[in-house]
Amino acid sequence: MRLRVIGVVVLLGVVVWAAADPRVGQLQTLINQVVTLCESSPALPDSVRAECAIGVEHLTAAATGIPPLPETPPPPPSTVGVCGESKTAWHPSVVSGCDTHHEHGDAPASFATTFSQDTFGHGVEYGGDEASSPMENSMKHEAFKGFLIPSVTASGSQGYLRYHAASNPADRAAQLHSYEFYYRDRAGNVSFFQGVYDVGNPAPYPQGARVPRRLGDPGFRPIMLVVDQQTWNQGIRCEQWYMFGNGGWAPEFSLTICNTTTFYNAAENATAMDQSTWQATGDFGLTRRAEFFWYPSRVQGFSGWFCANPDGSSGQPQMGSSTCTQGLPQYIAPSLANDAALRFGVRRLEGLLQKQFSAGGSQLRLPN
């Protein structure tokens, strides 16, 4: 009889630890009290001990019949950072004397802010409808960078690229990253592109598209040419992102992050979100280069507003509106093609610029 009672108690112990409802723990306490009483000295009559065993079994059945409490969803990510700064818009690295410990490159160009405000009712946003995942704001806010490309042509046209990229394991482990691109052409009209760009399978080469630069460029696209410790020791310290697949109507981009913030290693994907495993270089990726090409020959019939899937995979997109029932709104000004020049036998619009960003008085920390 004793073994039978103790066995039930042990079984209930497993149930208690697996359950979330506090009433199960209260039943466990009650059963322990009953067992202690039934096994007390001097020994109770066998008939009483038998009733004890039956009582314990009934209580155990009651405990196992209590379902777990429903899971409480985690609170939504905060929309402000440690200094009260927005997580969905550009801000300086130091806000009202408070150090955010990260920077976002160039502030949005006034023409981009005006276009966005007039069209969508808000300024240039980070991680809006075009975000590749909710984590872009909740966990990877620091990777949003602004890049002003002034004087793309001699006549003074400008580009503003808002993109998501940082040289750390969390960002290298993602295949898709968001972008917005605003371009004011020589006629003063603004074109607008948004979506996600593809930097390839995050697995190590040759199974994937993460290739240490010391091995050379295998030539396929999309790809991320990364900097591991050996590459760094050779004096090669720029991580290069060559993306693809963001729509035939959109510009092609390549991004470079020099003085990378962390060393790449082939096993980093498994612990990419655990910052304690990152191998810091001591730099903060403040030297950045952006290059883009746009080919008017690819976009015959794409003029004015149209809607397209974020990755450009929609085939023939929905046309004619800045409000999309599916996909994301894009805008190509009819005058944009006039900025394209003949280069290498094709007409294209292009821009290339390298910039050294400032910490802005911040004591930068990873991630940045």
Short mmCIF file of the C-alpha atoms (twelve columns), coordinates in Angstrom:
data_MODEL
# 
_entry.id   MODEL 
# 
loop_
_atom_site.group_PDB 
_atom_site.id 
_atom_site.type_symbol 
_atom_site.label_atom_id 
_atom_site.label_alt_id 
_atom_site.label_comp_id 
_atom_site.label_asym_id 
_atom_site.label_seq_id 
_atom_site.Cartn_x 
_atom_site.Cartn_y 
_atom_site.Cartn_z 
_atom_site.pdbx_PDB_model_num 
ATOM 1   C CA . MET A 1   0.000  0.000  0.000   1 
ATOM 2   C CA . ARG A 2   2.827  2.445  0.839   1 
ATOM 3   C CA . LEU A 3   4.542  2.074  -2.537  1 
ATOM 4   C CA . ARG A 4   1.250  2.697  -4.294  1 
ATOM 5   C CA . VAL A 5   0.684  5.986  -2.474  1 
ATOM 6   C CA . ILE A 6   4.256  7.255  -2.944  1 
ATOM 7   C CA . GLY A 7   4.174  6.380  -6.652  1 
ATOM 8   C CA . VAL A 8   1.087  8.500  -7.140  1 
ATOM 9   C CA . VAL A 9   2.750  11.429 -5.386  1 
ATOM 10  C CA . VAL A 10  5.833  11.215 -7.598  1 
ATOM 11  C CA . LEU A 11  3.635  11.124 -10.706 1 
ATOM 12  C CA . LEU A 12  1.743  14.157 -9.490  1 
ATOM 13  C CA . GLY A 13  5.026  15.954 -8.953  1 
ATOM 14  C CA . VAL A 14  5.717  15.682 -12.672 1 
ATOM 15  C CA . VAL A 15  2.266  17.016 -13.474 1 
ATOM 16  C CA . VAL A 16  2.675  19.946 -11.097 1 
ATOM 17  C CA . TRP A 17  5.966  21.059 -12.634 1 
ATOM 18  C CA . ALA A 18  4.507  20.832 -16.152 1 
ATOM 19  C CA . ALA A 19  1.369  22.806 -15.336 1 
ATOM 20  C CA . ALA A 20  1.012  26.553 -15.269 1 
ATOM 21  C CA . ASP A 21  -2.222 26.732 -13.235 1 
ATOM 22  C CA . PRO A 22  -1.399 27.541 -9.556  1 
ATOM 23  C CA . ARG A 23  -4.330 25.402 -8.373  1 
ATOM 24  C CA . VAL A 24  -2.371 22.310 -9.377  1 
ATOM 25  C CA . GLY A 25  0.323  23.291 -6.902  1 
ATOM 26  C CA . GLN A 26  -2.308 23.759 -4.199  1 
ATOM 27  C CA . LEU A 27  -3.592 20.229 -4.834  1 
ATOM 28  C CA . GLN A 28  -0.021 18.946 -4.588  1 
ATOM 29  C CA . THR A 29  0.284  20.517 -1.144  1 
ATOM 30  C CA . LEU A 30  -2.997 18.928 -0.063  1 
ATOM 31  C CA . ILE A 31  -1.955 15.476 -1.344  1 
ATOM 32  C CA . ASN A 32  1.358  15.715 0.523   1 
ATOM 33  C CA . GLN A 33  -0.552 16.474 3.730   1 
ATOM 34  C CA . VAL A 34  -2.875 13.500 3.171   1 
ATOM 35  C CA . VAL A 35  0.068  11.166 2.498   1 
ATOM 36  C CA . THR A 36  1.876  12.395 5.632   1 
ATOM 37  C CA . LEU A 37  -1.238 11.764 7.726   1 
ATOM 38  C CA . CYS A 38  -1.891 8.321  6.224   1 
ATOM 39  C CA . GLU A 39  1.696  7.191  6.799   1 
ATOM 40  C CA . SER A 40  1.933  8.575  10.326  1 
ATOM 41  C CA . SER A 41  2.769  6.515  13.416  1 
ATOM 42  C CA . PRO A 42  1.295  4.616  15.026  1 
ATOM 43  C CA . ALA A 43  0.015  3.087  11.782  1 
ATOM 44  C CA . LEU A 44  -3.618 3.616  10.892  1 
ATOM 45  C CA . PRO A 45  -5.825 0.607  10.276  1 
ATOM 46  C CA . ASP A 46  -5.478 -0.922 6.800   1 
ATOM 47  C CA . SER A 47  -9.039 0.055  5.926   1 
ATOM 48  C CA . VAL A 48  -8.253 3.738  6.637   1 
ATOM 49  C CA . ARG A 49  -4.984 3.568  4.681   1 
ATOM 50  C CA . ALA A 50  -6.896 2.086  1.747   1 
ATOM 51  C CA . GLU A 51  -9.301 5.013  1.833   1 
ATOM 52  C CA . CYS A 52  -6.278 7.331  1.927   1 
ATOM 53  C CA . ALA A 53  -4.912 5.767  -1.245  1 
ATOM 54  C CA . ILE A 54  -8.280 6.171  -2.970  1 
ATOM 55  C CA . GLY A 55  -8.415 9.810  -1.872  1 
ATOM 56  C CA . VAL A 56  -4.933 10.498 -3.221  1 
ATOM 57  C CA . GLU A 57  -5.861 8.913  -6.554  1 
ATOM 58  C CA . HIS A 58  -8.969 11.093 -6.793  1 
ATOM 59  C CA . LEU A 59  -6.993 14.230 -5.993  1 
ATOM 60  C CA . THR A 60  -4.336 13.263 -8.524  1 
ATOM 61  C CA . ALA A 61  -6.974 12.744 -11.206 1 
ATOM 62  C CA . ALA A 62  -8.403 16.147 -10.366 1 
ATOM 63  C CA . ALA A 63  -4.996 17.758 -10.719 1 
ATOM 64  C CA . THR A 64  -4.257 16.149 -14.073 1 
ATOM 65  C CA . GLY A 65  -7.656 17.295 -15.308 1 
ATOM 66  C CA . ILE A 66  -6.882 20.972 -14.834 1 
ATOM 67  C CA . PRO A 67  -5.798 22.366 -18.215 1 
ATOM 68  C CA . PRO A 68  -2.797 24.710 -18.421 1 
ATOM 69  C CA . LEU A 69  -3.602 28.389 -18.285 1 
ATOM 70  C CA . PRO A 70  -3.659 30.061 -21.701 1 
ATOM 71  C CA . GLU A 71  -0.330 31.584 -22.662 1 
ATOM 72  C CA . THR A 72  -0.077 35.314 -22.117 1 
ATOM 73  C CA . PRO A 73  1.149  36.946 -25.308 1 
ATOM 74  C CA . PRO A 74  4.331  38.974 -24.907 1 
ATOM 75  C CA . PRO A 75  3.856  42.729 -24.754 1 
ATOM 76  C CA . PRO A 76  4.246  44.526 -28.066 1 
ATOM 77  C CA . PRO A 77  7.701  45.979 -28.687 1 
ATOM 78  C CA . SER A 78  8.225  49.472 -27.395 1 
ATOM 79  C CA . THR A 79  8.047  52.200 -30.017 1 
ATOM 80  C CA . VAL A 80  10.651 54.279 -28.172 1 
ATOM 81  C CA . GLY A 81  14.215 53.589 -27.126 1 
ATOM 82  C CA . VAL A 82  16.171 54.253 -23.925 1 
ATOM 83  C CA . CYS A 83  16.305 58.001 -24.578 1 
ATOM 84  C CA . GLY A 84  12.691 58.281 -25.664 1 
ATOM 85  C CA . GLU A 85  13.797 58.275 -29.296 1 
ATOM 86  C CA . SER A 86  11.524 56.855 -31.960 1 
ATOM 87  C CA . LYS A 87  12.176 53.322 -33.173 1 
ATOM 88  C CA . THR A 88  10.339 53.979 -36.411 1 
ATOM 89  C CA . ALA A 89  12.044 57.175 -37.575 1 
ATOM 90  C CA . TRP A 90  15.506 58.681 -37.950 1 
ATOM 91  C CA . HIS A 91  17.018 60.255 -34.868 1 
ATOM 92  C CA . PRO A 92  20.469 61.539 -33.936 1 
ATOM 93  C CA . SER A 93  22.783 59.368 -31.873 1 
ATOM 94  C CA . VAL A 94  22.480 61.734 -28.890 1 
ATOM 95  C CA . VAL A 95  18.946 62.880 -28.056 1 
ATOM 96  C CA . SER A 96  18.574 65.812 -25.632 1 
ATOM 97  C CA . GLY A 97  21.896 64.927 -24.040 1 
ATOM 98  C CA . CYS A 98  21.015 61.214 -23.765 1 
ATOM 99  C CA . ASP A 99  23.270 58.741 -25.620 1 
ATOM 100 C CA . THR A 100 21.414 56.109 -27.660 1 
ATOM 101 C CA . HIS A 101 24.759 54.381 -28.434 1 
ATOM 102 C CA . HIS A 102 23.939 53.891 -32.133 1 
ATOM 103 C CA . GLU A 103 23.569 56.014 -35.276 1 
ATOM 104 C CA . HIS A 104 21.407 55.973 -38.385 1 
ATOM 105 C CA . GLY A 105 23.542 57.626 -41.038 1 
ATOM 106 C CA . ASP A 106 22.045 60.550 -42.937 1 
ATOM 107 C CA . ALA A 107 18.793 62.153 -41.872 1 
ATOM 108 C CA . PRO A 108 16.015 61.933 -44.468 1 
ATOM 109 C CA . ALA A 109 16.327 64.431 -47.296 1 
ATOM 110 C CA . SER A 110 13.689 67.157 -47.157 1 
ATOM 111 C CA . PHE A 111 12.298 66.159 -50.566 1 
ATOM 112 C CA . ALA A 112 11.836 62.557 -49.308 1 
ATOM 113 C CA . THR A 113 10.100 63.695 -46.123 1 
ATOM 114 C CA . THR A 114 7.813  66.016 -48.054 1 
ATOM 115 C CA . PHE A 115 6.913  63.348 -50.600 1 
ATOM 116 C CA . SER A 116 6.136  60.787 -47.894 1 
ATOM 117 C CA . GLN A 117 4.157  63.256 -45.820 1 
ATOM 118 C CA . ASP A 118 2.096  64.464 -48.789 1 
ATOM 119 C CA . THR A 119 1.448  60.926 -50.043 1 
ATOM 120 C CA . PHE A 120 1.128  58.757 -46.935 1 
ATOM 121 C CA . GLY A 121 0.522  61.230 -44.147 1 
ATOM 122 C CA . HIS A 122 3.824  60.607 -42.352 1 
ATOM 123 C CA . GLY A 123 7.526  61.184 -42.857 1 
ATOM 124 C CA . VAL A 124 10.144 58.589 -43.795 1 
ATOM 125 C CA . GLU A 125 9.524  55.553 -41.577 1 
ATOM 126 C CA . TYR A 126 11.611 52.581 -40.486 1 
ATOM 127 C CA . GLY A 127 10.079 49.140 -40.700 1 
ATOM 128 C CA . GLY A 128 6.647  50.047 -41.995 1 
ATOM 129 C CA . ASP A 129 4.667  47.966 -44.468 1 
ATOM 130 C CA . GLU A 130 7.870  47.094 -46.314 1 
ATOM 131 C CA . ALA A 131 9.578  45.496 -43.268 1 
ATOM 132 C CA . SER A 132 10.954 42.007 -43.858 1 
ATOM 133 C CA . SER A 133 9.840  40.968 -40.332 1 
ATOM 134 C CA . PRO A 134 8.536  42.547 -37.087 1 
ATOM 135 C CA . MET A 135 12.033 42.107 -35.620 1 
ATOM 136 C CA . GLU A 136 13.315 44.980 -37.747 1 
ATOM 137 C CA . ASN A 137 11.867 47.405 -35.219 1 
ATOM 138 C CA . SER A 138 11.758 45.336 -32.039 1 
ATOM 139 C CA . MET A 139 15.269 43.846 -32.181 1 
ATOM 140 C CA . LYS A 140 17.213 45.290 -35.116 1 
ATOM 141 C CA . HIS A 141 16.314 48.969 -35.041 1 
ATOM 142 C CA . GLU A 142 19.984 50.014 -34.995 1 
ATOM 143 C CA . ALA A 143 20.524 48.544 -38.479 1 
ATOM 144 C CA . PHE A 144 18.353 51.176 -40.187 1 
ATOM 145 C CA . LYS A 145 20.614 53.558 -42.102 1 
ATOM 146 C CA . GLY A 146 19.959 56.636 -44.178 1 
ATOM 147 C CA . PHE A 147 22.146 57.407 -47.181 1 
ATOM 148 C CA . LEU A 148 21.853 60.699 -49.025 1 
ATOM 149 C CA . ILE A 149 23.241 60.586 -52.565 1 
ATOM 150 C CA . PRO A 150 23.645 64.204 -53.648 1 
ATOM 151 C CA . SER A 151 24.121 65.442 -57.188 1 
ATOM 152 C CA . VAL A 152 23.555 62.143 -58.958 1 
ATOM 153 C CA . THR A 153 23.762 64.101 -62.185 1 
ATOM 154 C CA . ALA A 154 25.417 67.420 -62.931 1 
ATOM 155 C CA . SER A 155 22.022 69.089 -62.851 1 
ATOM 156 C CA . GLY A 156 21.628 68.403 -59.142 1 
ATOM 157 C CA . SER A 157 19.198 65.485 -58.898 1 
ATOM 158 C CA . GLN A 158 19.332 63.599 -55.597 1 
ATOM 159 C CA . GLY A 159 18.675 60.180 -54.119 1 
ATOM 160 C CA . TYR A 160 17.849 59.131 -50.572 1 
ATOM 161 C CA . LEU A 161 18.146 55.459 -49.678 1 
ATOM 162 C CA . ARG A 162 16.752 54.168 -46.386 1 
ATOM 163 C CA . TYR A 163 17.962 50.610 -45.905 1 
ATOM 164 C CA . HIS A 164 18.426 47.922 -43.280 1 
ATOM 165 C CA . ALA A 165 21.955 46.501 -42.993 1 
ATOM 166 C CA . ALA A 166 24.577 45.963 -40.295 1 
ATOM 167 C CA . SER A 167 27.684 43.781 -40.169 1 
ATOM 168 C CA . ASN A 168 26.689 41.523 -37.283 1 
ATOM 169 C CA . PRO A 169 25.415 37.914 -37.057 1 
ATOM 170 C CA . ALA A 170 21.758 38.911 -36.568 1 
ATOM 171 C CA . ASP A 171 21.687 40.807 -39.858 1 
ATOM 172 C CA . ARG A 172 23.889 38.384 -41.788 1 
ATOM 173 C CA . ALA A 173 21.524 35.561 -40.776 1 
ATOM 174 C CA . ALA A 174 18.615 37.250 -42.575 1 
ATOM 175 C CA . GLN A 175 18.106 36.765 -46.294 1 
ATOM 176 C CA . LEU A 176 15.691 39.668 -46.791 1 
ATOM 177 C CA . HIS A 177 16.152 43.277 -45.689 1 
ATOM 178 C CA . SER A 178 13.883 46.253 -46.238 1 
ATOM 179 C CA . TYR A 179 14.560 49.428 -48.172 1 
ATOM 180 C CA . GLU A 180 12.941 52.627 -49.420 1 
ATOM 181 C CA . PHE A 181 14.453 54.726 -52.197 1 
ATOM 182 C CA . TYR A 182 13.433 58.275 -53.054 1 
ATOM 183 C CA . TYR A 183 14.824 59.925 -56.176 1 
ATOM 184 C CA . ARG A 184 14.279 63.525 -57.245 1 
ATOM 185 C CA . ASP A 185 15.033 63.835 -60.946 1 
ATOM 186 C CA . ARG A 186 16.262 66.824 -62.954 1 
ATOM 187 C CA . ALA A 187 12.680 67.915 -63.567 1 
ATOM 188 C CA . GLY A 188 12.082 68.083 -59.799 1 
ATOM 189 C CA . ASN A 189 9.747  65.075 -59.692 1 
ATOM 190 C CA . VAL A 190 10.177 62.388 -57.009 1 
ATOM 191 C CA . SER A 191 10.067 58.657 -57.765 1 
ATOM 192 C CA . PHE A 192 9.595  56.189 -54.936 1 
ATOM 193 C CA . PHE A 193 10.518 52.512 -54.608 1 
ATOM 194 C CA . GLN A 194 10.113 50.238 -51.579 1 
ATOM 195 C CA . GLY A 195 10.244 46.586 -50.627 1 
ATOM 196 C CA . VAL A 196 12.829 44.016 -49.600 1 
ATOM 197 C CA . TYR A 197 16.115 43.076 -51.190 1 
ATOM 198 C CA . ASP A 198 17.565 39.584 -51.199 1 
ATOM 199 C CA . VAL A 199 21.172 38.994 -50.111 1 
ATOM 200 C CA . GLY A 200 21.074 35.244 -50.634 1 
ATOM 201 C CA . ASN A 201 20.905 32.088 -48.571 1 
ATOM 202 C CA . PRO A 202 22.583 32.862 -45.209 1 
ATOM 203 C CA . ALA A 203 24.269 29.445 -45.044 1 
ATOM 204 C CA . PRO A 204 28.067 29.355 -45.429 1 
ATOM 205 C CA . TYR A 205 29.562 28.941 -48.897 1 
ATOM 206 C CA . PRO A 206 29.428 26.681 -50.917 1 
ATOM 207 C CA . GLN A 207 25.957 25.624 -49.665 1 
ATOM 208 C CA . GLY A 208 24.920 29.246 -49.208 1 
ATOM 209 C CA . ALA A 209 25.822 32.811 -50.073 1 
ATOM 210 C CA . ARG A 210 28.025 33.886 -47.160 1 
ATOM 211 C CA . VAL A 211 31.533 33.925 -48.618 1 
ATOM 212 C CA . PRO A 212 34.661 35.188 -46.800 1 
ATOM 213 C CA . ARG A 213 36.273 37.786 -49.038 1 
ATOM 214 C CA . ARG A 214 39.673 36.113 -48.771 1 
ATOM 215 C CA . LEU A 215 38.242 33.306 -50.926 1 
ATOM 216 C CA . GLY A 216 37.452 35.688 -53.784 1 
ATOM 217 C CA . ASP A 217 34.128 36.459 -55.433 1 
ATOM 218 C CA . PRO A 218 32.539 33.315 -56.918 1 
ATOM 219 C CA . GLY A 219 30.456 35.563 -59.159 1 
ATOM 220 C CA . PHE A 220 26.883 34.533 -58.400 1 
ATOM 221 C CA . ARG A 221 24.232 36.932 -57.120 1 
ATOM 222 C CA . PRO A 222 22.759 37.585 -54.611 1 
ATOM 223 C CA . ILE A 223 25.682 37.182 -52.257 1 
ATOM 224 C CA . MET A 224 27.267 38.615 -49.130 1 
ATOM 225 C CA . LEU A 225 31.054 38.820 -49.169 1 
ATOM 226 C CA . VAL A 226 31.936 38.771 -45.470 1 
ATOM 227 C CA . VAL A 227 34.969 39.478 -43.299 1 
ATOM 228 C CA . ASP A 228 36.197 36.702 -41.042 1 
ATOM 229 C CA . GLN A 229 39.258 36.931 -38.800 1 
ATOM 230 C CA . GLN A 230 41.636 35.732 -41.528 1 
ATOM 231 C CA . THR A 231 40.215 38.207 -44.019 1 
ATOM 232 C CA . TRP A 232 40.580 41.025 -41.486 1 
ATOM 233 C CA . ASN A 233 44.187 40.027 -40.795 1 
ATOM 234 C CA . GLN A 234 44.880 40.353 -44.539 1 
ATOM 235 C CA . GLY A 235 43.796 43.985 -44.343 1 
ATOM 236 C CA . ILE A 236 40.426 43.420 -46.099 1 
ATOM 237 C CA . ARG A 237 37.842 44.999 -43.810 1 
ATOM 238 C CA . CYS A 238 34.780 45.779 -45.917 1 
ATOM 239 C CA . GLU A 239 31.677 43.575 -45.989 1 
ATOM 240 C CA . GLN A 240 29.924 43.732 -49.369 1 
ATOM 241 C CA . TRP A 241 26.220 43.042 -49.905 1 
ATOM 242 C CA . TYR A 242 25.130 42.354 -53.493 1 
ATOM 243 C CA . MET A 243 21.364 41.996 -53.577 1 
ATOM 244 C CA . PHE A 244 18.862 40.862 -56.137 1 
ATOM 245 C CA . GLY A 245 15.180 40.271 -56.688 1 
ATOM 246 C CA . ASN A 246 13.605 43.567 -55.656 1 
ATOM 247 C CA . GLY A 247 11.599 43.975 -58.857 1 
ATOM 248 C CA . GLY A 248 12.480 44.643 -62.494 1 
ATOM 249 C CA . TRP A 249 11.140 48.190 -62.150 1 
ATOM 250 C CA . ALA A 250 13.317 49.000 -59.114 1 
ATOM 251 C CA . PRO A 251 16.974 50.002 -58.903 1 
ATOM 252 C CA . GLU A 252 19.633 47.374 -58.286 1 
ATOM 253 C CA . PHE A 253 21.672 48.069 -55.171 1 
ATOM 254 C CA . SER A 254 24.969 47.036 -53.689 1 
ATOM 255 C CA . LEU A 255 25.978 48.082 -50.182 1 
ATOM 256 C CA . THR A 256 29.379 48.037 -48.531 1 
ATOM 257 C CA . ILE A 257 30.125 48.302 -44.811 1 
ATOM 258 C CA . CYS A 258 33.777 49.056 -44.088 1 
ATOM 259 C CA . ASN A 259 35.400 48.657 -40.682 1 
ATOM 260 C CA . THR A 260 32.908 45.896 -39.967 1 
ATOM 261 C CA . THR A 261 31.592 45.545 -36.436 1 
ATOM 262 C CA . THR A 262 31.959 41.755 -35.993 1 
ATOM 263 C CA . PHE A 263 33.958 38.925 -37.508 1 
ATOM 264 C CA . TYR A 264 32.015 36.384 -39.534 1 
ATOM 265 C CA . ASN A 265 32.209 32.721 -38.632 1 
ATOM 266 C CA . ALA A 266 30.478 29.849 -40.387 1 
ATOM 267 C CA . ALA A 267 28.616 28.678 -37.254 1 
ATOM 268 C CA . GLU A 268 27.224 32.066 -36.219 1 
ATOM 269 C CA . ASN A 269 23.663 31.538 -37.469 1 
ATOM 270 C CA . ALA A 270 22.927 29.147 -34.597 1 
ATOM 271 C CA . THR A 271 23.460 31.897 -31.993 1 
ATOM 272 C CA . ALA A 272 22.927 34.990 -34.140 1 
ATOM 273 C CA . MET A 273 20.546 36.666 -31.665 1 
ATOM 274 C CA . ASP A 274 22.816 36.061 -28.662 1 
ATOM 275 C CA . GLN A 275 25.011 39.132 -28.621 1 
ATOM 276 C CA . SER A 276 27.360 37.557 -26.074 1 
ATOM 277 C CA . THR A 277 28.564 35.216 -28.852 1 
ATOM 278 C CA . TRP A 278 29.409 38.003 -31.301 1 
ATOM 279 C CA . GLN A 279 33.109 38.442 -32.047 1 
ATOM 280 C CA . ALA A 280 33.594 42.202 -32.071 1 
ATOM 281 C CA . THR A 281 36.257 43.847 -34.216 1 
ATOM 282 C CA . GLY A 282 36.304 47.049 -32.156 1 
ATOM 283 C CA . ASP A 283 34.959 49.138 -35.040 1 
ATOM 284 C CA . PHE A 284 31.410 50.323 -35.743 1 
ATOM 285 C CA . GLY A 285 30.911 50.163 -39.521 1 
ATOM 286 C CA . LEU A 286 30.864 53.939 -40.017 1 
ATOM 287 C CA . THR A 287 32.414 53.885 -43.500 1 
ATOM 288 C CA . ARG A 288 29.688 52.943 -45.957 1 
ATOM 289 C CA . ARG A 289 29.318 52.793 -49.715 1 
ATOM 290 C CA . ALA A 290 26.133 52.598 -51.766 1 
ATOM 291 C CA . GLU A 291 25.777 51.959 -55.485 1 
ATOM 292 C CA . PHE A 292 22.627 51.756 -57.561 1 
ATOM 293 C CA . PHE A 293 21.607 51.257 -61.188 1 
ATOM 294 C CA . TRP A 294 18.235 51.819 -62.800 1 
ATOM 295 C CA . TYR A 295 17.432 50.812 -66.368 1 
ATOM 296 C CA . PRO A 296 14.507 52.560 -68.096 1 
ATOM 297 C CA . SER A 297 14.433 49.800 -70.740 1 
ATOM 298 C CA . ARG A 298 13.170 47.354 -68.101 1 
ATOM 299 C CA . VAL A 299 10.152 49.369 -67.071 1 
ATOM 300 C CA . GLN A 300 8.234  50.080 -70.244 1 
ATOM 301 C CA . GLY A 301 4.643  50.757 -69.195 1 
ATOM 302 C CA . PHE A 302 5.557  51.337 -65.551 1 
ATOM 303 C CA . SER A 303 4.773  54.982 -65.064 1 
ATOM 304 C CA . GLY A 304 2.954  56.702 -62.252 1 
ATOM 305 C CA . TRP A 305 1.627  54.709 -59.294 1 
ATOM 306 C CA . PHE A 306 1.512  50.927 -59.178 1 
ATOM 307 C CA . CYS A 307 1.540  48.197 -56.517 1 
ATOM 308 C CA . ALA A 308 3.959  45.310 -56.254 1 
ATOM 309 C CA . ASN A 309 4.863  42.551 -53.818 1 
ATOM 310 C CA . PRO A 310 7.703  43.540 -51.484 1 
ATOM 311 C CA . ASP A 311 10.161 41.179 -53.195 1 
ATOM 312 C CA . GLY A 312 9.065  42.111 -56.704 1 
ATOM 313 C CA . SER A 313 7.633  38.664 -57.421 1 
ATOM 314 C CA . SER A 314 4.124  39.701 -58.444 1 
ATOM 315 C CA . GLY A 315 4.576  39.544 -62.215 1 
ATOM 316 C CA . GLN A 316 2.211  42.148 -63.660 1 
ATOM 317 C CA . PRO A 317 1.522  44.511 -60.754 1 
ATOM 318 C CA . GLN A 318 -1.656 46.321 -59.899 1 
ATOM 319 C CA . MET A 319 -1.597 49.748 -61.508 1 
ATOM 320 C CA . GLY A 320 -2.883 53.227 -60.890 1 
ATOM 321 C CA . SER A 321 -3.096 53.971 -57.163 1 
ATOM 322 C CA . SER A 322 -0.979 54.957 -54.169 1 
ATOM 323 C CA . THR A 323 -3.320 52.807 -52.057 1 
ATOM 324 C CA . CYS A 324 -2.759 49.089 -52.531 1 
ATOM 325 C CA . THR A 325 -5.131 46.240 -51.720 1 
ATOM 326 C CA . GLN A 326 -2.175 43.905 -52.297 1 
ATOM 327 C CA . GLY A 327 1.510  44.679 -52.361 1 
ATOM 328 C CA . LEU A 328 3.209  48.007 -51.738 1 
ATOM 329 C CA . PRO A 329 2.798  51.303 -53.603 1 
ATOM 330 C CA . GLN A 330 5.603  52.374 -55.951 1 
ATOM 331 C CA . TYR A 331 5.880  55.495 -58.078 1 
ATOM 332 C CA . ILE A 332 7.935  56.128 -61.211 1 
ATOM 333 C CA . ALA A 333 7.783  59.708 -62.436 1 
ATOM 334 C CA . PRO A 334 7.492  59.884 -66.243 1 
ATOM 335 C CA . SER A 335 10.465 62.251 -66.226 1 
ATOM 336 C CA . LEU A 336 12.772 59.803 -64.416 1 
ATOM 337 C CA . ALA A 337 14.011 58.167 -67.619 1 
ATOM 338 C CA . ASN A 338 15.360 61.524 -68.801 1 
ATOM 339 C CA . ASP A 339 18.086 61.288 -66.150 1 
ATOM 340 C CA . ALA A 340 19.439 58.021 -67.558 1 
ATOM 341 C CA . ALA A 341 22.626 58.305 -69.613 1 
ATOM 342 C CA . LEU A 342 24.171 55.994 -72.192 1 
ATOM 343 C CA . ARG A 343 26.773 53.875 -70.443 1 
ATOM 344 C CA . PHE A 344 28.338 50.624 -71.660 1 
ATOM 345 C CA . GLY A 345 25.907 50.557 -74.561 1 
ATOM 346 C CA . VAL A 346 22.732 50.859 -72.437 1 
ATOM 347 C CA . ARG A 347 20.797 53.756 -70.969 1 
ATOM 348 C CA . ARG A 348 20.883 53.700 -67.234 1 
ATOM 349 C CA . LEU A 349 20.745 55.888 -64.176 1 
ATOM 350 C CA . GLU A 350 23.505 55.270 -61.698 1 
ATOM 351 C CA . GLY A 351 24.991 56.521 -58.481 1 
ATOM 352 C CA . LEU A 352 28.031 55.550 -56.416 1 
ATOM 353 C CA . LEU A 353 29.139 57.175 -53.198 1 
ATOM 354 C CA . GLN A 354 31.232 56.290 -50.164 1 
ATOM 355 C CA . LYS A 355 30.667 58.169 -46.925 1 
ATOM 356 C CA . GLN A 356 32.274 58.359 -43.516 1 
ATOM 357 C CA . PHE A 357 29.555 58.765 -40.911 1 
ATOM 358 C CA . SER A 358 30.068 60.346 -37.520 1 
ATOM 359 C CA . ALA A 359 29.313 58.971 -34.078 1 
ATOM 360 C CA . GLY A 360 27.756 62.364 -33.340 1 
ATOM 361 C CA . GLY A 361 29.192 62.513 -29.846 1 
ATOM 362 C CA . SER A 362 27.883 59.039 -28.983 1 
ATOM 363 C CA . GLN A 363 29.879 56.336 -27.264 1 
ATOM 364 C CA . LEU A 364 28.776 53.747 -29.795 1 
ATOM 365 C CA . ARG A 365 28.064 50.164 -28.768 1 
ATOM 366 C CA . LEU A 366 27.062 47.053 -30.619 1 
ATOM 367 C CA . PRO A 367 24.845 46.678 -32.453 1 
ATOM 368 C CA . ASN A 368 25.254 49.644 -34.742 1 
# 
